[in-house]
């Protein structure tokens, strides 16, 4: 399996080379030359545990690691660091199956990929005989930052710096990042939103002179964002595993189709579901759920992507994104792997803030349907699900749950809703939704977590216990134009 840049097909790397590089030098994202088909039947897969399913899916994409090397990465990533042996269990509530992706060490879905990425990266470095230290630069809208820092903390021959929008993440998300231990990690808040942070990181990756400078210092850049193919491939696994869970529990028969609804920001999570479908997973529709930053909803309904709109800070901050980087991979696929056309559209997005696709490309969007939920609808959905079932969902999952009901009849197929974070990460909003009559504005976030426990009887996750009273280790705060100098100083 080789990987091309979405903007230049003549660039051709092995899987481990693409994982190490993260982003192509031309600004494109790495995509497989073809989407492989699953070569083991679903019934057989349904008899496997999560690690075994992960191997059978990932080996099709990362075939320059031996079985022993890849299994070593998988076994190191998925073990006692998760609070359930299933890793990604399904919970049935309110007529849908919630795919709980928050049982890892940072209680968010990013753990599913970021617990394995450091192992893939170090194995890739050994495979390619890299003698430089790897520097991970990552922009985060809340969850990626902590998950990446936790994954790479004290991993030999790596350093990681995370940039997050000042005031644009929940207090728990911020505390998880700024208290992270490790001699090779750093988190810095930036004046701006997530798109500003992401654009700043991409600009650093594209700066040839700066890359030459850090090369002389014995470093090379890579990314832990979902632009890295090593982040995307592990995400395919949990959709296959979810289907296998339904099959194993006799909720569906082999070959029966399902629907999948995903709360979507940077587009990586739902793109993984799209790849699973193209690999042969029986999926009817992929439902792209957005919050008030509904640029993707407009794209799927109108065929026009326009980031020139008001930016909203919402109670689902990991979705507060107007430039969905992973959409570039879908654009590449639906235009027939046309790198020139993809490059033109991405150039238009950068220059003009918008682009439109033609009717032929629109046909490639038929796998998807899209809707969005307002802040009021999100709160109402949290309360409705709790009042009706006793099940507590976080704000991002609530967006997806509300949208799943909005899109209406998608055929008589089971609906899987990607549940992307623990409600404890957004306790204030959850308590406000469940108990709107009580005034909580003077309570701090940890008090709101106590309130959530009292209201629902839920047990506080270890990830929350760890940040209570933890020392603040990272308090950097910069302007957008200071990102490169901040990286330089970190490496020095």
HELIX and SHEET records of a PDB file:
HELIX    1   1 UNK A   15  UNK A   21  1                                   7    
HELIX    2   2 UNK A   42  UNK A   45  1                                   4    
HELIX    3   3 UNK A   50  UNK A   58  1                                   9    
HELIX    4   4 UNK A   67  UNK A   77  1                                  11    
HELIX    5   5 UNK A  111  UNK A  127  1                                  17    
HELIX    6   6 UNK A  143  UNK A  152  1                                  10    
HELIX    7   7 UNK A  171  UNK A  178  1                                   8    
HELIX    8   8 UNK A  194  UNK A  205  1                                  12    
HELIX    9   9 UNK A  208  UNK A  216  1                                   9    
HELIX   10  10 UNK A  229  UNK A  248  1                                  20    
HELIX   11  11 UNK A  268  UNK A  278  1                                  11    
HELIX   12  12 UNK A  295  UNK A  302  1                                   8    
HELIX   13  13 UNK A  317  UNK A  319  5                                   3    
HELIX   14  14 UNK A  327  UNK A  334  1                                   8    
HELIX   15  15 UNK A  339  UNK A  352  1                                  14    
HELIX   16  16 UNK A  359  UNK A  363  1                                   5    
HELIX   17  17 UNK A  375  UNK A  389  1                                  15    
HELIX   18  18 UNK A  395  UNK A  406  1                                  12    
HELIX   19  19 UNK A  423  UNK A  426  5                                   4    
HELIX   20  20 UNK A  427  UNK A  434  1                                   8    
HELIX   21  21 UNK A  445  UNK A  456  1                                  12    
HELIX   22  22 UNK A  462  UNK A  467  1                                   6    
HELIX   23  23 UNK A  480  UNK A  482  5                                   3    
HELIX   24  24 UNK A  483  UNK A  491  1                                   9    
SHEET    1   A 3 UNK A   8  UNK A  14  0                                        
SHEET    2   A 3 UNK A   2  UNK A   5 -1                                        
SHEET    3   A 3 UNK A  30  UNK A  32 -1                                        
SHEET    1   B 6 UNK A  90  UNK A  93  0                                        
SHEET    2   B 6 UNK A  96  UNK A 100 -1                                        
SHEET    3   B 6 UNK A 414  UNK A 419  1                                        
SHEET    4   B 6 UNK A 258  UNK A 263  1                                        
SHEET    5   B 6 UNK A 283  UNK A 290  1                                        
SHEET    6   B 6 UNK A 368  UNK A 372  1                                        
SHEET    1   C 5 UNK A 219  UNK A 222  0                                        
SHEET    2   C 5 UNK A 133  UNK A 140  1                                        
SHEET    3   C 5 UNK A 158  UNK A 165  1                                        
SHEET    4   C 5 UNK A 185  UNK A 190  1                                        
SHEET    5   C 5 UNK A 476  UNK A 478  1                                        
SHEET    1   D 2 UNK A 304  UNK A 306  0                                        
SHEET    2   D 2 UNK A 354  UNK A 356 -1                                        
END                                                                             
